[in-house]
Amino acid sequence: MSDALIAELKTLIIEGLHLEDITTEEIMPDEPLFGEGLGLDSIDALEIAVLLDRQYGVKITSEDERNQEIFASLNSLAQFIAENKTK
């Protein structure tokens, strides 16, 4: 997984979720995206899934058993995208 993809994802999440109080430097690639980490919630997960579909052609459904693993951190999300992107 590349640093360029991590940087893209940071910007995509900040802009897509309108996280005006957070900078890309504050998002650590291996910190949790939900809960105590970045503090995102289930609605944010749905929005991220839509953003990833539009940007990378990656399909993530709410029924996917791997969601907790996929959305665990920015690194895990980037790895999933790198392995599954169609765009």
N, C-alpha and C positions, 0 to 999 in steps of 0.2 A: 504494500500500500504506500502511496506516495504522500510526501508533505504537501504537494500541490492539491491533492484531493482533500486532505484534512483542512487546508486553508479555505478551499471552496465551500466545504461543508459548514465551517464556522460562519462564513459570510451568509450562506444560504439560510442557516438557522436563525441568525440574528435578524436578517432582513425579512425572511418569510414569517417569522413569529413576532415581528415588531418588538424585539428585545432592546429597547432604546438605552437601557441602563448598563448594558453589557458590551464589552469590546471583545474582539477576536483573541486578544492576548489573555483575557480572563478565562477563556474556555480551554481547559486542559484536556488533551486527547484521551487520557485514561481515567478521568473522573466520571462518575455516574452522570448521565443526562437527567435522570429523574430522582426525585426525593432530595436527599441532602446534597447532591452534586449541583447541577445547574438548576434544579428545582422545577423541571418541566412536569406536566401532568398528562393524563390520557388524551385530552383534547389536543395537546401539543403533538403527541405521537401521531394522531390522525393527520394533522396538518403537515407534519414532516413527511409522512408516507405519501401524501399528495404531491409535495414539493419534489420528492425523490423520483416519483413516477414521471413528472413533467421534465425534470432536468436530466435524468439518467435512464429513463425507461425501466426503472426497478419497481416491481410490484410487491408490495407488502400488504397482506390482508390482516384484519383483526383476528382471524381464526388461525393464523400461522403459529404453530407451537414454539417456534424459535424467537418470537418477538422479544421476550425478555433478554435473550442472548444478543439479538441483533441491536437492540436499543440500549444495551448496557453502558456503552461509552461511545465517544466519537471514533475511537480506534475500531471498535467492533462494527460500527455502522459503516465506516469507510471500507473495511474488509469485505463486508457483505456487498456493498456497491461495486467494488472492484471485481468481485467474483460473478456478479449478476447483471451488470449494466448492459443495456442494449443500444444506448445512444452515445 
